[in-house]
Amino acid sequence: MAGKLELMLGPMRSNKTAELLRRAEMRRQYAGQYVLVLKPSDDTKGGPGVVESRNPNGHGKMDAIEFRSSDPWQVLQAIKDTEQKIGKRVECIAIDEGQFVEDLFLFIKYLLDKNHDVLVAGLDLDFRAVPFGEMLNLTWLVSAYGGSITECMAYCSCGTRALYSQRLIEGQPARYDSPVKMPGDSYEPRCAEHFILPGRPH
């Protein structure tokens, strides 16, 4: 028997992390499940070992196991150790900022095959408006294993639905050729009309 995948996708400020934490808490509180929360090392939103939502009205934060973004497989030992400690199977594994995780598709498939339900939240597109990491590949796993895809909604300052994450560096739109990961940047959700990408080749 395989697990199910709940995938939460959307741009910045669409409450993906808040939704992940809400679902994790519901499983803990109402279903009596053990939920192991994971965060990749590239996630700087919360403190070390913490998954935290920027939404002040959300479900706050939860303790998390932090792992190197380049090697999610190291988490398997932590899962095994946790199961020995609690004396039962870890029913659910929640991963925030999935776009940063290398080998994400194969890692999630492995967890599902081991009968863990998996919750994954992350950006669908990067600041260049192209698929970010392997997040969109996970939609195949939802089709194959069952579960759900939730498009988390964000809004541009003009009031229109935002599909894009506008990267700002010192208050100005970042150029297309700037690194995907860099310090000192900030983001805001933008609609197609107000999304700006200087230096875009096409």
N, C-alpha and C positions, 0 to 999 in steps of 0.2 A: 504494500500500500504506500502510495507516494503522498507527499504534502501538497499544499496549495500555495499559490503565490498571490499576494496582494501588492499591487504596484501603484505607487503614487508619483505622478509626473507633473511637472509644471515649471514656470519661470521662477525667478527670485521673488520673494515676498508673496508666495501663493499658499503659505501655511502648510507646506509639505511635512515639515518636521513636527508641527503641532498635531497634524492628522496621524502621523506615525505613532507619536506618544499617546494620543487618545486611544488608538486601537490597541496598543500594547497594554495600556492600563485597563481597558475593558476586558481583555483576555485574562489578565491577572485577577481582576476584581470579581468578574461574573462567571468566568469559565474555570477559574482555579488553575489556570495554566501557568507554567514557568516560562517567562519570556526573557530571553537573553538579548540585551541590546548591544549592538556593535557600532563602532565609529572608525572610519579610516583616519590615518594620521594627518591627511591633508585637510580635514575638517577643523577649522580654527574658531568656529562659531561659539562653542562652549569651552569651558576649561578642560584640562586633561581628564580623560575618563568620564566625561559628562556629555550627554546629548541634550541640547537645550534649544528651545524654540525662541525666535525673536518676538513672537506674538505674546504680548503681556496678558492676553485673555485666554491663552492656550493652556496646555497641561504642563507648563513649566519645564522641568528637566528630569532626566533619569540617569542613574549611574550606568556606565557603559564600559565594555572592554574595548580598548583602543588597539588597533593593529596597523601594521605597515600597509599602506595602500597598494604597494607592489606585490604583496604576498598575503592574500586573505586566507590561504591554506593553514597558516600558523594558528588560526582560530580553532581548528578542529581539536587540538589538544585541550584548549580551554573549555570547549563543549564537553569533552570526555571527562575532564576534571570536575566540572560543575555537576554532571549527572552522577558521578560517584559521591559527591558531597551531599546532594539533595536526595539521593536514593531513588531517582526516577528519571524518565526521559525528559529532555528539554523539548517541550511541545512546539515552541515558536521562537524564531530568531528574527530580530528586527535590525535592519541595517539602514542607517541614515547616510545621506550624501553618497549614494551609490555610484554617481558618475565618476568619482575619483578612483574606484576600485578596479584594478587590473584583474583579468581572468574572471570578471564578474559573472558572465553567462555560465561558464563551466562550474564555478563555485556554487552558484544558486542551484543549478541542476543537480549537483551532488547532494546538497542539503535536502532538496525535494525528494530525491531518490531514497534518502535515509529517513523519510517520513517526518521531516520537520516542516511545519508551516513556516513560510517566510514572508516578512513584510519588508519592502524596499521603497525608500523615498529618495528622489533625486531630480536633478535638472534634466530635462529632455534635450535642450539645446545649449550650447555654450554661447559666449558673448558674440561670436561671429555668426550666430544663427545656423550652425550646423550641429548634427547629432553629437552629444557629449558622452564620451566613453561608450559603454555598452548598454546604457539604460534602455534605449529603444529596442535593442535585441531581445530584452526580457519579455516583450509582448508575445513572442512565440511561445515562451514557457507558460504564460497564462493560457494560451490556446491549447497547448498540449497537456498541461497538468490541471487546469482549472484554477479558479480564483477570480480576481477582478482587477480592472485597470481604472484608476480614478484620475481624471484630469483636474488637478488643483488649479483654481482660478485666481488670477491676479488682475489688477486694473491699472491702467495708465492714469496719469494725473488728469487727463482730459475726460476720463470717465468711461473710455472704451476698454474692452477686454484686452489685456496685455498678453502677447504671445512670446515676447522677447525679453531677455535680460540685458539691459543697457549697462555696459561697463563704463565707469567714469574714473579718470585718473586726474587728480587735482581739479575736479569739477568739469572736465572736458571728456567728450566721447573718445574711447580708446580706439586706436588704429587697428585695422584688420590684422596687421603683422605683429602686434604685440603678443607676448607669451600668454598661453592659456592660463597659467598659474603665475601670479605675481603679487608681491606685497604692496600695500598702499592703495589698492583699488577699492571701489565701492560700486554698488549696483542699484538700479531701480527698474521696475517693470515698465515696459513701453509697448504701445500698440504699433502696428506696421507703419502708420503715418509718422510717428514721432521717433521711431528707431533710427539711429544714425550710426553708420559704420564707415568712417573715413578710410580710403585706400582699398575698399572692397574691389576685387579684380573683375567681378561680373555684376 
